[in-house]
């Protein structure tokens, strides 16, 4: 499973992009389940965020959903953190 996160917004407006491929991960099943939960809780269109908040585009194997601060679910927050920290 290929998971991509694109973060935009924030105070400086700097965009950050990272991706993870779960095929070689020891925890692939857990990450894939987390990604499915995060996607199920996302929106099909970008939501209206708050001033200086981050907006996220989550793409999982070509399927894209959107979410934004401060209304991230726990699964979205965990997935975003994992991908932005470990992704390339």
KAKAGI-V122474 format. One record per residue. N is the residue number from 0. OMEGA is omega in degrees with one decimal (NA if undefined). Layout:
N/OMEGA
N/OMEGA
//
This chain:
0/177.9
1/-177.9
2/178.6
3/175.7
4/173.2
5/179.6
6/177.1
7/177.0
8/-175.6
9/-176.1
10/-177.6
11/179.4
12/-179.0
13/179.2
14/177.7
15/-178.4
16/175.8
17/177.8
18/179.8
19/172.8
20/-174.6
21/-172.8
22/-178.3
23/-176.9
24/176.2
25/-178.8
26/-174.5
27/-177.5
28/179.9
29/-179.6
30/178.6
31/177.8
32/177.7
33/179.9
34/178.9
35/177.1
36/-179.4
37/-179.9
38/-179.7
39/-178.8
40/-178.4
41/179.1
42/178.9
43/178.8
44/-179.8
45/178.1
46/174.1
47/-179.0
48/177.6
49/178.7
50/179.3
51/176.3
52/178.2
53/171.6
54/-174.6
55/171.6
56/-179.7
57/179.6
58/-179.0
59/-178.6
60/176.0
61/178.8
62/-173.4
63/171.6
64/-176.3
65/174.6
66/-179.4
67/172.4
68/1.1
69/-173.8
70/177.4
71/173.1
72/179.6
73/178.8
74/178.3
75/-179.6
76/-178.9
77/-179.8
78/179.4
79/179.6
80/-178.8
81/-175.5
82/-179.5
83/179.5
84/-172.7
85/-175.5
86/178.3
87/NA
//
